[in-house]
Amino acid sequence: MATGPRLAGALVALAAVGVLLVAGATAACHLPAAVGGLGLLGLAYLAGRAGRPVSVLPAAGFGCLLLLAAELVALSSELAVRSDWSGRAMGERAAAIVAVVGGALPLAWLAGEAGSARLGSALPTVVAGGGGLLVLVALLARQARR
């Protein structure tokens, strides 16, 4: 199913609003607005893919780009209020971002492949996705406590 001109225009507008929200939230250090903007970008991506064959790796990659954007917005917010901008602290934060985003891509890809495989049971998909989610949440919680 091809995207019609009206839908394509609406999706571009939706994505533009999402980008503006993320940029404005980054400048204002307002994380809830950034979350809304990232949600709009995700919605525009999903709506643009509706009715087309599923390809797991590009979807996982797009999700990881959204995660990276969220991490960078959070980092800019932290830098605005924290006084510790030392090389060591920035190196630790960069390593945490690389670990979270680097771990998210293979986990999202594996969960997507398990979900699109014709398995007799949904249990492997639930275990793969849930386990990956728990690992990422644990990494984020560990980073937030620092």
C-alpha positions in Angstrom: 0.0 0.0 0.0 1.6 3.3 -1.1 1.3 6.3 1.1 -1.1 8.9 -0.5 -0.1 12.5 -0.8 -2.5 13.6 1.9 -1.2 11.0 4.4 2.4 11.7 3.4 1.8 15.4 4.1 0.2 14.7 7.5 3.1 12.4 8.4 5.7 15.0 7.5 3.8 17.6 9.6 3.6 15.2 12.5 7.3 14.4 12.3 8.1 18.1 12.1 6.1 18.8 15.2 7.9 16.0 16.9 11.3 17.3 15.9 10.4 20.9 17.1 9.2 19.5 20.4 12.4 17.6 21.0 14.5 20.6 20.0 12.5 22.9 22.2 12.5 20.5 25.1 16.3 20.2 24.8 16.8 23.9 24.8 14.3 24.4 27.7 15.5 21.3 29.7 11.9 20.0 29.8 12.0 16.3 29.5 8.2 15.6 29.4 8.0 17.7 26.2 10.8 15.7 24.7 9.0 12.5 25.5 5.9 13.8 23.7 8.0 14.8 20.7 9.7 11.4 20.5 6.3 9.7 20.8 5.1 11.8 17.8 8.2 10.7 15.8 7.5 7.1 16.6 3.9 7.5 15.7 4.8 9.1 12.3 7.2 6.2 11.6 4.6 3.5 12.5 1.8 5.2 10.5 4.1 5.5 7.5 4.8 1.7 7.7 1.1 0.7 8.0 0.1 -1.8 5.4 3.6 -2.6 4.4 5.7 -5.8 5.0 7.5 -5.8 8.3 11.2 -5.5 8.4 12.6 -5.9 11.9 16.1 -4.4 11.7 15.1 -0.9 10.3 12.3 -0.7 12.9 14.7 -1.7 15.7 17.2 0.8 14.4 14.7 3.6 14.3 13.6 2.8 17.9 17.3 2.9 19.0 17.7 6.3 17.3 14.7 7.5 19.4 16.3 6.0 22.5 19.6 7.8 21.7 17.8 11.1 21.2 16.1 10.6 24.6 19.4 9.9 26.2 21.0 13.0 24.7 18.0 15.2 25.8 18.4 13.8 29.3 22.2 14.5 29.2 21.7 18.1 28.1 19.2 18.5 30.9 21.7 17.1 33.4 24.5 19.2 32.1 22.4 22.3 32.7 22.1 21.7 36.4 25.1 19.6 37.4 28.4 21.1 38.2 30.5 18.0 37.6 31.5 18.2 33.9 34.8 16.5 34.4 36.2 14.2 31.8 35.7 11.2 33.9 32.0 11.9 34.6 31.3 12.6 30.9 33.2 9.5 29.9 31.0 7.4 32.3 27.9 9.0 31.0 29.0 8.4 27.4 29.8 4.8 28.2 26.3 4.3 29.7 24.6 5.8 26.6 26.6 3.5 24.4 25.8 0.5 26.5 22.1 1.2 26.6 21.7 2.1 22.9 24.2 -0.6 21.9 22.3 -3.2 23.9 18.9 -2.0 22.7 19.5 -2.7 19.0 20.4 -6.4 19.3 17.7 -7.0 21.9 15.0 -5.2 19.8 16.1 -7.1 16.7 16.0 -10.5 18.5 12.6 -9.7 20.0 11.3 -8.6 16.6 12.6 -11.7 14.9 11.1 -13.9 17.6 7.8 -12.1 17.3 7.7 -12.4 13.5 8.7 -16.1 13.6 5.8 -18.6 13.3 6.3 -20.2 16.7 3.8 -22.5 18.3 3.9 -20.5 21.5 4.2 -16.8 22.3 6.3 -17.6 25.4 9.7 -17.2 23.6 8.7 -13.8 22.4 7.5 -12.7 25.8 10.7 -14.0 27.5 13.0 -12.4 24.9 11.2 -9.0 24.9 10.6 -9.0 28.7 14.1 -10.1 29.5 15.6 -7.4 27.3 13.3 -4.8 28.7 14.3 -5.7 32.3 18.0 -5.5 31.4 17.6 -2.0 29.8 15.5 -0.7 32.7 18.1 -2.0 35.2 20.9 -0.2 33.2 18.8 3.0 33.2 18.0 2.8 36.9 21.7 2.2 37.7 22.6 5.2 35.7 19.9 7.4 37.3 21.2 6.6 40.8 24.6 8.1 39.9 
